[in-house]
Amino acid sequence: MKPLNLIKNLYFFLINLNYIKSFCLPASVKNKFCLPTYVKIYYTKLQCSIASVGKPTYVKTTVGKLLIAYCLLSFTNSTYATVRYVSHNGSNTPPYLTWETAADSIMSAINISEFGDTIYVANGVYKEQVIMIPGLTLIGAGMDSCVIDTRYFEQPFDFSSVLLADNTVFKNFNVIVSNSASGFAINSDSLNAIIEYNKLNDGYFGISLEGSNSLVKNNIVDNFEIGILTFNSSPIIKDNNLINIKQRGIWIDAFTDNYYPIIERNIISTAQFGIIVQFGTKPTIRNNIIILTDDFSSGYHGGSSDTVWLQNNLVLTEETLQHSEGFLNTGVPHLTYNNMVFGKLNAGFTFTGN
């Protein structure tokens, strides 16, 4: 529960118990609580009056102290979250609180931000690597017009254009990784990130999730060797469009069976594997469309993992692929319903195991 809601609920609870006869707040915070103007807390036998939230006086009861502690907590955690701006048309004046004073680079704004802050980024091309901090929300002006371009950086194989952190939001960007098949567009070993409405272009990994329960939705992943990798993770990956994938559209892997990724409603165009499950995890794979574009390919390929729930998926091709298969599952317990294959393939379904 959010701190402000917690304060409200505690207040009304105490009113019902006749602990508090009136409760008002300073003008500076009355809009947050939707309550009157200044604080006066009356008890049946003791009176406590507070001139300001910052300097309480003579709070002598446990209930009163608890209430004020929650008030102070709410200001610490909620009141001071800051919105910052990035634009090539701003004056680059810290702390970047308006479009007129906006930072000229994304990292300039991130470097002075704290947990809970939000940064809005205007249209333009930003030639920089983005390294996010925990609790940050980063929102671009749109996936077609707000570009993070790292093509001209020196790029080892494990280079990442965007590095996420715990509890972050990254949305509405166009990320161009490299001029060759190297690097990650988005790399996350963080919990609970949200990655949505982005367009990712030209690298080895589009999105890599490790130890992450993130939400990945409504992204376009174009021209990568690996579209999305999830390792030791239980993410939700849905409504994404993966096109021009050279090897693996969505790759699911783990050391143990204690992970439950959900893969649903994605469209994947691939030359090799649409969705591949290796070793651990118990994934749910449903309502995906997989388009095979080259021979020696598989729409779904599973092996050596635990139970797979495979439902309502479609594999299709317009070519004659003599060495390709729609669904290939070996040595894995599986629950398979209503999957379909269209096109001339070597086999529609090959299942061995339980």
MOQUIDA-V660315 format. One record per residue. N is the residue number from 0. RES is the residue in one letter. PHI is phi in degrees with one decimal (999 if undefined). D_LAST is the distance of its C-alpha to the last C-alpha in Angstrom with 1 decimal. Layout:
N|RES|PHI|D_LAST, N|RES|PHI|D_LAST
//
This chain:
0|M|999|43.9, 1|K|-66.9|46.5, 2|P|-55.3|49.6, 3|L|-65.1|52.0, 4|N|-65.6|50.1, 5|L|-62.7|50.0, 6|I|-62.1|53.8, 7|K|-59.5|54.3, 8|N|-64.3|52.2, 9|L|-63.4|54.0, 10|Y|-59.4|57.4, 11|F|-68.0|56.8, 12|F|-63.3|55.5, 13|L|-69.1|58.7, 14|I|-57.7|60.9, 15|N|-64.5|59.5, 16|L|-89.7|60.4, 17|N|65.4|63.9, 18|Y|-76.0|63.5, 19|I|-120.0|64.3, 20|K|-95.8|67.2, 21|S|-149.4|67.0, 22|F|-148.8|64.7, 23|C|-130.7|65.8, 24|L|-131.8|64.8, 25|P|-62.2|66.5, 26|A|-59.5|66.9, 27|S|-65.6|64.8, 28|V|-125.9|61.7, 29|K|-61.6|62.5, 30|N|-68.5|60.5, 31|K|-68.4|57.3, 32|F|-96.4|57.8, 33|C|56.9|59.6, 34|L|-130.2|62.2, 35|P|-66.7|66.0, 36|T|-95.0|68.1, 37|Y|-142.9|68.6, 38|V|-88.8|67.3, 39|K|-143.0|69.0, 40|I|-112.9|67.1, 41|Y|-112.2|69.1, 42|Y|-108.9|68.3, 43|T|-60.3|70.1, 44|K|-117.8|72.4, 45|L|-116.0|71.6, 46|Q|-117.2|71.9, 47|C|-129.1|70.1, 48|S|-116.5|71.1, 49|I|-123.1|69.3, 50|A|-74.4|71.3, 51|S|-151.5|68.3, 52|V|-64.1|64.7, 53|G|-71.0|65.3, 54|K|-132.1|68.1, 55|P|-69.4|67.4, 56|T|-130.5|70.3, 57|Y|55.8|70.6, 58|V|-92.0|67.1, 59|K|-109.1|67.5, 60|T|-116.7|64.6, 61|T|-60.8|61.0, 62|V|-62.0|59.9, 63|G|-63.8|62.2, 64|K|-63.5|61.0, 65|L|-62.4|57.3, 66|L|-62.2|58.1, 67|I|-68.3|59.9, 68|A|-60.9|57.2, 69|Y|-66.4|54.7, 70|C|-59.9|57.2, 71|L|-63.6|57.6, 72|L|-62.3|53.9, 73|S|-65.2|53.5, 74|F|-68.6|56.2, 75|T|-64.2|54.6, 76|N|-89.9|51.1, 77|S|-119.1|51.8, 78|T|-67.9|55.4, 79|Y|-99.9|55.6, 80|A|-61.8|52.6, 81|T|-116.2|54.1, 82|V|-103.3|53.6, 83|R|-123.2|54.6, 84|Y|-134.1|55.1, 85|V|-129.4|54.7, 86|S|-161.7|56.7, 87|H|-70.5|58.6, 88|N|-98.5|61.4, 89|G|-85.0|61.9, 90|S|-89.5|64.5, 91|N|58.2|62.0, 92|T|-111.1|63.6, 93|P|-60.2|61.6, 94|P|-89.9|60.0, 95|Y|63.8|59.1, 96|L|-92.7|59.3, 97|T|-138.6|60.4, 98|W|-64.4|59.8, 99|E|-66.7|63.4, 100|T|-104.2|62.7, 101|A|-59.0|59.2, 102|A|-67.8|57.8, 103|D|-92.5|57.8, 104|S|-143.4|54.4, 105|I|-65.8|51.2, 106|M|-67.1|51.2, 107|S|-61.7|54.8, 108|A|-72.1|53.7, 109|I|-62.3|50.6, 110|N|-65.0|52.8, 111|I|-111.9|54.8, 112|S|-89.8|52.1, 113|E|-132.3|50.6, 114|F|-54.3|47.5, 115|G|96.4|47.5, 116|D|-74.8|49.6, 117|T|-124.6|48.9, 118|I|-122.2|50.0, 119|Y|-102.3|50.7, 120|V|-120.1|51.0, 121|A|-77.9|53.2, 122|N|-54.4|52.7, 123|G|146.3|53.3, 124|V|-108.8|51.9, 125|Y|-115.7|51.3, 126|K|-90.8|51.0, 127|E|-161.1|49.5, 128|Q|-83.9|46.5, 129|V|-108.7|45.5, 130|I|-120.5|44.5, 131|M|-84.6|43.9, 132|I|-106.1|44.7, 133|P|-57.7|42.8, 134|G|77.6|43.4, 135|L|-93.5|44.8, 136|T|-108.6|44.4, 137|L|-121.7|45.2, 138|I|-125.1|45.8, 139|G|-88.0|47.0, 140|A|-77.0|49.1, 141|G|158.3|46.3, 142|M|-68.1|43.7, 143|D|-93.6|46.2, 144|S|-121.8|49.3, 145|C|-114.5|48.5, 146|V|-114.7|47.5, 147|I|-104.9|46.5, 148|D|-118.3|47.2, 149|T|-114.7|46.4, 150|R|-63.2|46.7, 151|Y|-101.8|49.9, 152|F|-85.4|48.7, 153|E|-67.6|48.1, 154|Q|-127.6|44.4, 155|P|-67.9|42.4, 156|F|-58.9|38.7, 157|D|-93.2|37.8, 158|F|-64.5|40.6, 159|S|-123.7|39.7, 160|S|-67.9|41.8, 161|V|-132.3|40.9, 162|L|-110.3|39.8, 163|L|-88.7|38.7, 164|A|-133.5|39.2, 165|D|-60.5|38.0, 166|N|58.8|38.6, 167|T|-106.1|39.9, 168|V|-124.9|40.0, 169|F|-131.7|40.3, 170|K|-150.3|41.0, 171|N|69.2|42.9, 172|F|-122.8|43.4, 173|N|-110.1|43.2, 174|V|-111.5|42.1, 175|I|-108.6|43.0, 176|V|-88.0|41.7, 177|S|-156.0|43.0, 178|N|-91.6|44.5, 179|S|-137.7|41.8, 180|A|-80.0|38.0, 181|S|-144.2|38.3, 182|G|88.4|38.1, 183|F|-109.7|36.3, 184|A|-73.3|37.6, 185|I|-129.8|36.3, 186|N|-123.1|35.1, 187|S|-139.9|34.1, 188|D|-114.6|33.1, 189|S|-106.4|34.4, 190|L|-85.3|33.2, 191|N|61.1|33.5, 192|A|-80.4|35.1, 193|I|-119.7|35.5, 194|I|-123.2|35.4, 195|E|-149.1|36.4, 196|Y|56.8|38.5, 197|N|-115.0|38.9, 198|K|-116.5|39.2, 199|L|-116.4|38.0, 200|N|-136.0|39.2, 201|D|65.7|39.1, 202|G|-167.6|37.4, 203|Y|-93.5|34.4, 204|F|-109.8|32.5, 205|G|-74.1|33.1, 206|I|-132.8|31.8, 207|S|-121.0|30.4, 208|L|-118.5|29.1, 209|E|-132.6|28.7, 210|G|62.4|28.5, 211|S|-129.7|29.2, 212|N|-110.6|28.4, 213|S|-76.8|30.5, 214|L|-105.3|30.8, 215|V|-121.6|30.9, 216|K|-147.7|32.0, 217|N|58.2|34.2, 218|N|-104.1|34.7, 219|I|-108.5|35.3, 220|V|-118.0|34.0, 221|D|-126.0|35.7, 222|N|69.3|35.8, 223|F|-129.5|33.6, 224|E|-68.8|31.4, 225|I|-118.7|28.9, 226|G|-72.0|29.2, 227|I|-136.9|27.6, 228|L|-111.4|26.1, 229|T|-123.0|24.6, 230|F|-128.0|24.2, 231|N|49.0|23.7, 232|S|-142.0|24.4, 233|S|-128.3|23.6, 234|P|-84.1|25.7, 235|I|-109.4|26.0, 236|I|-120.4|26.4, 237|K|-147.3|27.6, 238|D|60.8|30.0, 239|N|-98.7|30.6, 240|N|-118.7|31.7, 241|L|-107.6|30.7, 242|I|-128.4|32.7, 243|N|56.1|33.6, 244|I|-87.1|30.7, 245|K|-83.0|30.8, 246|Q|-119.3|27.4, 247|R|-127.2|25.0, 248|G|-68.5|25.5, 249|I|-125.1|23.5, 250|W|-114.3|22.1, 251|I|-112.5|19.9, 252|D|-151.7|19.9, 253|A|-167.7|20.3, 254|F|-82.2|20.8, 255|T|-132.6|18.9, 256|D|-94.9|16.4, 257|N|-92.4|19.5, 258|Y|-128.2|20.0, 259|Y|-132.6|19.3, 260|P|-66.6|20.8, 261|I|-117.0|21.3, 262|I|-120.9|21.8, 263|E|-147.0|23.5, 264|R|57.5|26.1, 265|N|-96.2|26.7, 266|I|-113.2|28.1, 267|I|-128.1|27.2, 268|S|-112.8|29.1, 269|T|-141.3|27.9, 270|A|-92.8|28.6, 271|Q|-133.8|25.3, 272|F|-119.0|22.4, 273|G|-75.6|22.4, 274|I|-129.3|19.9, 275|I|-125.6|18.1, 276|V|-116.8|15.9, 277|Q|-128.1|16.2, 278|F|58.4|15.6, 279|G|-68.7|15.9, 280|T|86.3|16.2, 281|K|-128.9|14.4, 282|P|-81.4|16.0, 283|T|-109.3|16.8, 284|I|-124.2|17.6, 285|R|-146.8|19.6, 286|N|60.3|22.6, 287|N|-99.7|23.1, 288|I|-115.8|25.0, 289|I|-122.4|24.4, 290|I|-112.0|27.0, 291|L|-92.1|26.6, 292|T|-114.7|30.0, 293|D|-149.6|29.6, 294|D|-75.1|27.8, 295|F|57.8|25.0, 296|S|-129.3|23.4, 297|S|-141.5|20.2, 298|G|-69.2|20.2, 299|Y|-124.2|16.9, 300|H|-133.0|15.5, 301|G|-128.1|12.6, 302|G|-169.8|11.7, 303|S|68.8|11.8, 304|S|-100.5|11.9, 305|D|-87.4|10.5, 306|T|-57.6|9.2, 307|V|-119.3|10.9, 308|W|-95.0|12.7, 309|L|-122.9|13.8, 310|Q|-139.9|16.5, 311|N|59.5|19.7, 312|N|-99.3|20.0, 313|L|-124.3|22.2, 314|V|-115.9|22.4, 315|L|-145.7|25.7, 316|T|-151.9|28.2, 317|E|-97.5|31.7, 318|E|-101.6|31.6, 319|T|-90.3|30.4, 320|L|-115.0|27.7, 321|Q|-71.1|27.0, 322|H|-118.7|24.6, 323|S|-113.6|22.7, 324|E|-135.6|19.5, 325|G|-72.0|18.8, 326|F|-131.6|15.2, 327|L|-123.3|13.5, 328|N|-133.3|10.1, 329|T|-126.6|9.1, 330|G|67.4|7.0, 331|V|-126.7|6.3, 332|P|-59.7|4.6, 333|H|-141.1|6.8, 334|L|-116.3|9.4, 335|T|-121.2|11.3, 336|Y|-140.6|14.7, 337|N|57.4|18.0, 338|N|-89.7|17.7, 339|M|-134.8|20.3, 340|V|-131.8|21.6, 341|F|-126.6|25.3, 342|G|127.5|27.0, 343|K|-96.5|27.1, 344|L|-122.8|24.2, 345|N|-64.3|22.6, 346|A|-153.4|19.4, 347|G|-80.1|18.4, 348|F|-136.9|14.6, 349|T|-131.1|12.6, 350|F|-122.5|8.8, 351|T|-129.8|6.9, 352|G|125.7|3.8, 353|N|-89.7|0.0
//
